[in-house]
Amino acid sequence: MKTARKIIAVLILSMYTTYCWSQKPEPVYSIIRQIHDFGWYEQQAKAWKHEIDRGTKDKIAWVYWFKANRMAEIFCDHKEWENKKGTYFLDQSDIIKLAEKAIPNSFELYFLKINDDKGGAAEGDEYIAKAQALKPYDNLLFPWLVNRDIFRNDKADLQLTCQKWFDSNEMPQELLITAYNNLISLDPNAILLVNGDNDTYPAWVLQNAKKVRPDVLVLNVSLSINDSYREWVFKENGIPPLTFKDGSERQSENIVKHLIENVHNRPIYISSFAPSDFYKAYSDKFYLIGLSYKYSEKSFDNLAVLRNNVENKYLLDFMKQNFCNHYAQTAGDQISVGYIPVFLKLYEHYLQSGELQKAEKLKSLAETVTLKAGVSDLMKYFEK
């Protein structure tokens, strides 16, 4: 299990590394779709600020300038961003103030205000409604619409939003297939604990748009810290309520602890993409069965379950050949690296059981995955 966690750690690190460098204005997306380094975001902040200064009529320039700032500050190097503030790097609130004058009452302005960290939940909902009135199901809005529906427990609207998101083809196939593989490998009525965007939204979309494993409760651990989300989910699923005495108790680890100690009639799984700190106190009772770990008080033959999932349940052809040209291909390639701990575990089993042809076939697939994602160094774990 330690090797598996090391590989996931490398995956997370590699998601923030890129070798792209550009000075022309290019679309800037969230890191859940495209991943770049600080230098790239700095160049894009300069380029889009220049376009705005030149008087561009394309309002999306404000979104890309805002996102370049946000990605550089929050996800790359805050200290360097802080040192370079003044012209193209600005506080997001300052960019919004400029946008209010330049593009008032526009979808793009409302989108910036949705992203304003200083705004409250009610204010955020107000701007989501205003933005949706102008562009009902724009790709930029999908995560915000789903979050709103989830917090409100508006099942009808959530189903519609997820269907629209699925139909838009905005979500890379790798994310959807990986969510599918994870869901179908779980026992009936399972609880699957997830955390990141690319671990959560694809599962919710499949459940609501394609009716894939609706019996599974896909619970976002980080969102569960929010009272309104946690309260209705726990109540609806017969989970004893959880209250926090103070802010220090609002930790993801306490959510996991509460579920393990109070849910005894449903199997509990945690996604392999979730931080291991979430379940560190119970790590010896979580068993890798594929793309998730299953909690069990008693040991069981998890390798047999893992093998059955890979050989008979998982859809894996997308790793061998890709016929799609998606703007978020890098995100798809990175999510595929999450299969490497699974492949490694099964590869070692094949070697031990003398199934050499299967071992080589699986190793070849792992080589394809790591090469596409730029993490070929992970193949060192397969050198037996």
C-alpha positions in Angstrom: 0.0 0.0 0.0 2.9 2.3 0.7 4.1 2.0 -2.9 0.6 2.8 -4.2 0.5 5.9 -2.1 4.0 7.0 -3.4 2.7 6.7 -6.9 -0.4 8.7 -6.2 1.9 11.4 -4.6 4.0 11.5 -7.8 0.8 11.8 -9.8 -0.3 14.8 -7.7 3.1 16.4 -8.1 3.2 15.8 -11.8 -0.2 17.5 -12.2 1.5 20.8 -11.3 4.5 20.4 -13.7 4.6 21.4 -17.3 7.1 22.6 -19.9 4.8 24.8 -22.0 5.8 28.4 -22.5 3.8 30.8 -24.5 3.5 34.5 -25.0 0.4 34.6 -27.3 -3.0 34.8 -25.6 -4.5 31.3 -25.2 -7.5 30.1 -23.4 -6.8 29.6 -19.7 -8.7 26.9 -17.9 -8.9 25.6 -14.4 -6.2 23.2 -13.3 -8.9 20.4 -13.3 -8.8 20.7 -17.1 -5.3 22.0 -18.0 -2.2 22.1 -15.9 0.6 24.6 -16.4 3.5 26.1 -14.4 3.8 29.6 -13.0 5.7 30.9 -16.0 2.9 30.0 -18.4 0.2 31.6 -16.3 2.4 34.7 -15.9 2.7 35.0 -19.7 -1.0 34.5 -20.2 -1.8 37.2 -17.6 0.5 39.6 -19.5 -1.0 38.6 -22.9 -4.7 38.9 -21.8 -4.0 42.1 -20.0 -2.5 43.5 -23.2 -5.5 42.4 -25.2 -7.8 44.2 -22.7 -5.6 47.3 -22.8 -5.8 47.3 -26.6 -9.6 47.5 -26.3 -10.7 44.0 -27.2 -14.4 43.5 -27.5 -14.2 39.9 -26.6 -15.4 39.7 -23.0 -13.9 36.3 -22.4 -10.5 38.1 -22.2 -11.5 39.1 -18.7 -12.2 35.5 -17.7 -8.8 34.3 -19.0 -6.9 37.2 -17.3 -8.7 36.5 -14.1 -8.0 32.8 -14.3 -4.3 33.3 -15.1 -4.0 35.4 -12.0 -6.0 32.8 -9.9 -4.0 29.8 -11.1 -0.7 31.5 -10.6 -1.5 32.7 -7.1 -3.4 29.8 -5.6 -2.0 26.7 -7.4 1.5 27.7 -8.3 3.6 30.1 -6.3 1.8 32.7 -4.1 5.0 34.3 -3.0 6.3 34.9 -6.5 2.8 36.1 -7.6 2.8 38.5 -4.6 6.2 39.8 -5.6 5.1 40.5 -9.2 1.8 42.2 -8.4 1.1 45.6 -9.8 0.4 45.4 -13.6 -0.8 42.1 -15.0 -1.0 40.3 -11.6 -3.7 41.9 -9.4 -5.9 40.8 -6.6 -9.0 39.2 -8.0 -11.2 41.8 -6.3 -9.3 44.5 -8.2 -9.8 42.7 -11.5 -13.5 42.5 -10.7 -13.7 46.2 -10.0 -12.1 46.9 -13.4 -14.5 44.5 -15.1 -17.5 46.2 -13.5 -16.7 49.3 -15.4 -15.6 47.6 -18.6 -18.2 44.8 -19.1 -21.2 45.6 -16.8 -24.1 43.3 -16.6 -22.4 40.6 -18.6 -22.1 36.9 -18.2 -18.4 37.2 -17.9 -18.6 39.7 -15.1 -21.1 37.5 -13.2 -18.8 34.6 -13.6 -15.9 36.5 -12.1 -18.1 37.4 -9.2 -19.1 33.8 -8.7 -15.4 33.0 -8.3 -14.8 35.9 -5.8 -13.5 34.2 -2.7 -14.8 37.2 -0.6 -18.4 36.7 -1.6 -20.8 34.7 0.6 -22.9 31.7 -0.4 -26.1 33.8 -0.9 -24.2 36.4 -3.0 -22.6 33.5 -5.0 -26.1 32.1 -5.8 -27.3 35.5 -6.9 -24.5 35.8 -9.5 -25.0 32.1 -10.6 -28.7 32.9 -11.3 -27.7 36.1 -13.2 -25.1 34.3 -15.3 -27.4 31.4 -16.0 -30.1 33.8 -17.2 -27.7 35.0 -19.9 -26.1 31.7 -20.8 -28.2 28.9 -19.2 -25.7 26.0 -19.5 -22.4 27.5 -20.4 -19.4 25.2 -19.9 -18.0 27.6 -17.3 -21.1 27.2 -15.1 -21.5 23.5 -14.9 -19.5 22.9 -11.6 -21.2 25.9 -10.0 -24.6 24.7 -11.0 -24.0 21.2 -9.7 -22.7 22.5 -6.4 -25.8 24.7 -6.1 -28.1 21.8 -6.8 -26.2 19.6 -4.4 -26.3 22.1 -1.5 -30.0 22.7 -2.1 -30.8 19.0 -2.5 -32.6 19.8 -5.7 -32.6 16.4 -7.4 -34.6 17.4 -10.4 -32.4 20.3 -11.3 -29.3 18.3 -10.6 -30.4 15.6 -13.0 -31.0 18.2 -15.7 -27.7 19.9 -15.1 -25.8 16.7 -15.2 -27.5 15.7 -18.4 -26.6 19.0 -20.0 -23.0 18.6 -18.8 -22.8 15.1 -20.2 -24.3 16.2 -23.5 -21.9 19.1 -23.9 -18.9 16.7 -24.2 -17.0 19.2 -22.0 -15.8 16.4 -19.7 -12.9 14.3 -21.0 -13.8 10.6 -21.7 -11.0 9.5 -19.4 -12.6 11.1 -16.4 -16.0 9.6 -17.2 -14.6 6.1 -17.9 -12.6 6.2 -14.7 -15.6 7.2 -12.7 -17.6 4.4 -14.3 -14.8 1.9 -13.5 -14.8 3.0 -9.9 -18.5 2.9 -9.5 -19.1 -0.5 -11.0 -16.4 -2.1 -8.8 -18.3 -1.3 -5.6 -20.6 -3.5 -3.5 -24.3 -2.7 -3.6 -25.4 0.3 -1.6 -21.8 1.4 -1.0 -20.6 4.7 0.2 -17.8 6.1 -1.9 -15.8 8.9 -0.3 -14.3 11.3 -2.9 -12.6 14.6 -2.7 -11.3 16.3 -5.9 -13.3 17.8 -8.7 -12.2 15.2 -11.2 -13.0 12.5 -8.7 -16.5 13.9 -7.8 -18.2 15.5 -10.8 -17.8 12.7 -13.3 -19.4 10.2 -10.8 -22.3 12.6 -10.1 -22.8 13.1 -13.9 -22.8 9.4 -14.6 -25.2 8.7 -11.8 -27.7 11.4 -12.8 -27.3 11.5 -16.6 -26.7 7.8 -17.3 -28.1 6.1 -14.2 -24.8 4.4 -13.5 -24.9 2.9 -10.0 -27.5 5.2 -8.4 -27.5 3.0 -5.3 -24.0 4.3 -4.4 -23.7 7.3 -2.2 -20.9 9.4 -3.7 -20.0 11.6 -0.8 -17.5 14.5 -1.2 -15.5 14.6 2.0 -14.4 18.2 1.8 -17.9 19.4 1.0 -19.2 17.5 4.0 -17.6 20.0 6.2 -20.4 22.4 5.1 -23.4 22.0 7.4 -26.1 22.3 4.8 -24.7 19.6 2.5 -23.8 17.2 5.3 -27.0 17.5 7.2 -29.3 16.6 4.3 -27.1 13.8 3.0 -26.7 12.2 6.4 -30.4 12.5 7.2 -31.5 11.1 3.8 -29.1 8.1 4.1 -29.8 7.3 7.7 -26.4 8.4 8.9 -26.3 9.8 12.5 -25.9 13.6 12.5 -22.5 15.1 13.1 -22.0 18.5 14.7 -18.8 20.4 15.2 -18.1 22.2 18.5 -15.7 24.6 16.9 -13.8 25.3 13.7 -10.9 23.2 14.7 -13.1 20.1 14.4 -14.1 20.8 10.9 -11.6 18.5 9.4 -12.0 15.9 6.7 -10.5 13.2 8.9 -13.4 13.7 11.3 -15.9 13.1 8.6 -14.3 9.8 7.7 -14.0 8.9 11.4 -17.7 9.6 12.0 -18.7 7.4 9.1 -16.5 4.5 10.1 -17.8 4.6 13.6 -21.5 5.1 12.8 -22.2 3.4 9.5 -22.4 -0.4 9.9 -25.0 -1.4 7.3 -23.3 -0.1 4.1 -19.8 -0.9 2.8 -17.5 2.1 2.9 -14.9 2.9 0.2 -12.5 5.8 -0.3 -11.2 6.8 -3.7 -7.5 6.2 -4.3 -7.3 9.8 -5.5 -8.3 11.1 -2.1 -5.5 12.3 0.3 -4.3 9.4 2.5 -4.4 11.8 5.5 -8.2 11.5 5.4 -8.0 7.9 6.6 -4.5 7.7 8.1 -5.8 6.5 11.4 -7.5 3.6 9.7 -5.0 2.9 7.0 -4.4 -0.7 8.1 -8.1 -1.4 7.6 -8.5 0.0 4.1 -7.7 -2.5 1.3 -7.0 -1.6 -2.3 -9.5 -3.2 -4.6 -8.9 -1.1 -7.7 -9.5 2.6 -8.0 -10.6 2.7 -4.3 -9.9 1.3 -0.9 -12.5 -0.7 0.9 -12.8 -0.5 4.7 -13.0 -3.8 6.5 -12.5 -4.8 10.1 -11.4 -8.2 8.9 -8.8 -8.9 6.3 -10.0 -10.4 3.0 -8.6 -11.4 -0.3 -8.6 -7.9 -1.8 -6.2 -9.1 -4.6 -8.9 -11.4 -5.9 -11.3 -8.5 -6.0 -8.8 -6.2 -7.6 -8.0 -8.9 -10.3 -11.7 -9.4 -11.1 -12.2 -5.7 -11.4 -9.3 -5.2 -13.8 -9.9 -8.3 -15.9 -13.7 -8.4 -16.0 -15.2 -5.0 -15.1 -12.9 -2.1 -16.0 -13.1 -0.5 -19.4 -9.4 0.0 -20.4 -9.3 0.3 -24.2 -9.2 4.1 -24.0 -5.7 3.8 -22.6 -4.4 1.9 -25.7 -5.7 4.3 -28.4 -7.3 7.7 -28.2 -9.4 9.0 -31.0 -10.6 12.2 -29.3 -9.0 15.6 -29.6 -10.1 17.3 -26.3 -8.8 20.5 -24.9 -8.4 18.8 -21.5 -6.4 15.8 -22.7 -3.7 16.5 -20.1 -6.3 16.1 -17.3 -7.4 12.8 -18.9 -3.8 11.6 -19.1 -3.1 12.5 -15.5 -6.2 10.7 -14.2 -5.1 7.6 -16.0 -2.0 7.5 -13.9 -4.3 6.6 -11.0 -4.4 3.1 -12.5 -0.7 2.5 -12.1 -0.9 1.3 -8.4 -3.6 -1.1 -9.5 -1.6 -2.4 -12.4 1.5 -2.7 -10.3 -0.3 -4.8 -7.7 -1.7 -7.1 -10.3 1.6 -7.2 -12.2 3.4 -8.5 -9.2 0.7 -11.1 -8.7 1.0 -12.3 -12.3 4.8 -12.7 -11.9 4.4 -14.7 -8.6 1.8 -17.0 -10.2 3.8 -17.5 -13.3 1.3 -15.7 -15.6 4.1 -14.0 -17.5 2.2 -13.2 -20.7 -0.4 -11.3 -18.7 2.3 -9.6 -16.7 4.0 -8.3 -19.8 0.7 -7.2 -21.3 -0.2 -5.2 -18.2 3.3 -3.7 -18.0 3.0 -2.6 -21.7 -0.3 -0.8 -20.9 1.4 0.9 -17.9 4.2 2.1 -20.1 1.7 3.6 -22.5 -0.1 5.4 -19.6 3.0 6.8 -18.0 4.5 7.9 -21.3 1.4 9.9 -22.2 1.3 11.5 -18.8 5.0 12.4 -18.7 5.7 10.2 -15.7 7.7 7.4 -17.2 9.9 7.2 -14.1 7.1 5.4 -12.4 8.0 2.3 -14.5 10.9 1.7 -12.2 8.4 0.0 -9.9 7.8 -2.6 -12.5 11.4 -3.6 -12.8 11.4 -7.0 -11.1 
